[in-house]
Amino acid sequence: MQDFAGRVAVITGGASGVGFGQAQVFGDLGCRVTIVDMREEALQAAAETLRARGIDVHPLQLDVRDRVAWERAADDIEARWGAAPSLLFNTAGVNGFGPLEEASYADFDWIMGVNFGGVVNGIVTLLPRMLAGGTDGHIVSVASMGGFQGSPSAAIYAASKAAVINLMESYALTLPAQGIGVSVLCPASVRSDIAHTLDRRPAELASGSSFITDERFIELQRRLYAGGMDPVELAEHVREAIVADRFWVLPFTETRDGLRAHFDSILAAYDDCVTDPDAAAERARTFDEYRAQSARLRDS
Ligand code: NAI
């Protein structure tokens, strides 16, 4: 995708941080931007700032976990712009740090519900409309470098982001043939409001949490993220990836060595296994045959 002017862009988590950076960058390029967020006041403040920049913006309050509300939102978006979206940014996300052995169902339901469920809901609701819209499009989901490996203190978050990475890899295998590009963004540390993420936790999932609420810890996190990448700079990397039709958006080069060491440790596990090479070759042949036959079935 090379042209952005006039396109309808939907950005979840658009009231703050990474999503707000995306709203500025793609709004400045002439997109008509719907920012989606659960926080009404923050939404209105963000919309005001965007309007002052000359951006055509539509703030829309929505909890990304709510599928019924998503369907209504999709109608609102099309009514507001008179067109289906052709850009979808699944950016809303939450985090919690705490001992995994004390994690509650509510901890899992909240983090997985927003970080993974929100991505699923956004795509399942809007993708049919994007496809029916008749133009090319692009979907970007925000995962995290944390999605590449387990974490002792942010385990649920890491699992949710691993799921986002994997799901987007699958969409990238199918959607480009239908005119929809796919990218996954994996940030490391971004200047945002995510240190205050626990404030977004809904009351019905608030009991029995394992997440650390100690003010000193929150302050430590606030300082960590204050030293992160500027969200506008990050959104520029996303723009470049869309223009180049690139799947992986990994602009945090300081994480490269750690990622390589992690993948090397996975590959090293092969060296520990002694297996029959003929049996392995036979299994691989059977698999290739299965793939070829199922592709023929699909196309018939
Ligand atoms: P942020 O807290 O500044 O922005 C997230 C926005 O999502 C907030 O405005 C919040 O109200 C909204 N949100 C939360 N739950 C929601 C829900 N259920 N429905 C609708 N909106 C909801 O945080 P940030 O950093 O901008 O986060 C954006 C994305 O970037 C998240 O997916 C996060 O996991 C990811 N990320 C951020 C990193 C960082 O260092 N800040 C690092 C890696 C990934």
Residues whose N, C-alpha, C, O or C-beta is under 5 A from the ligand:
A	BS01	NAI	G13 A15 S16 G17 V18 G19 V36 D37 M38 R39 L62 D63 V64 R65 T91 A92 G93 V94 V114 V142 A143 S144 P187 A188 S189 V190 S192 D193 I194 R200 G228
